[in-house]
Amino acid sequence: MVELREPRREERPKSWQEGRAKTVTFIVTEDCQLRCKYCYLAGKNKTSKMNFEIARATIDHLLRNREQFNEGSVIWDFIGGEPFLEIDLIDRISDYAKLRMYETDHPWFNNYRFSFSTNGLLYGKDKVQRYIAKNRSHISIGLSIDGTKRKHDSQRIFPNGRGSYDAVAKNIPLWLAQFPAASTKATISHDDIPFIKESVAHLFSLGIRVVNMNVVNEDVWQDGDDKLFEKQLMELADTIIDNDLTREHTCSLFSRFIGKPLSPEDDRNWCGAGKMLAVDSDGIFYPCVRFAPYSLTHQLGRAIGNCYDGIDRNKLRPFLAMTRRSQSSEECLGCEVASGCSWCSGCNYDVSKSATIYERATFLCKMHKARVRANRYFWKKLDKQTRAAPR
């Protein structure tokens, strides 16, 4: 029997301690140098910045309450806006977290990561590089680059409308030298669907082996987008397979685990809202950054506590009760290609007609089905090629 070769990684490569670590997100700033057209952060501003006392109180609360926060490891996540705008604060927070985990003999000591998602503009700066060197064995950094210059610059722009590709791309070699296995996060919206194939190929050519690419959750899709999306993915499949790129590269758009009926036991919420914890500049706790006020356009922020009083279990309980079934319609649950169809609980809440977290938006329905069709083409072609390969 010929063993079929799988791509280097699956659709959602497991991050450090995924599913087991407690993710704590510090919203250190709501400011960013860019004004990406598809960004869900509707309330970017230069005034909301975290101070050290808020971060310290948050860390102390989590470390003091081991029974409540009983995961065996922790991801200290820093987000903005652009988190590296506040690198001095982040350095101080990181030092304090390390010190207190050590002083309290906490299980998280030596079982932690500092995690970042950055636009890449400040990556090469001296302060950022000193921080990386200082925390090298406990850090992961995802850098966002959307693909080719024309795709990236069509969306990821400065306030004056100028594209940011050149300013980001110059830092890619340094990033990859420090994190060879790192993945990039690329985003697809309506306008840039025609550039998917060339963009993934371009990112591979830069030396990025893992490209995580996803469509936005918001209601931006127009008639015909799904057909164009499917065409681009099929052309991308040809590019990847014909050039034998599956040996060393992965694009998250292709996965064997999507496009099947749901199994009866699979009733999990798609995301970790409620299991994660986000804290803003006022010390307010949220179940995810997407429930913080600056992430919302139509609804109010959905707080679950604060860094001084802790988590209000009554406010957290609805999030812990979220399942696939509690949010989805019967049509979605019975869909023959339902597996892998994603959603964002924060987006669902923001666009719901009744301000509920149990009303699933279906903006991605056609896009998911197009992806499923393209995946069938990809795997059929890859399997055929593998079987035909010399033994």
Order of alpha helices (4+ residues) and beta strands (2+ residues): beta-alpha-beta-alpha-beta-alpha-beta-alpha-alpha-alpha-beta-alpha-beta-alpha-beta-beta-beta-beta-beta-alpha-alpha-alpha-alpha-alpha
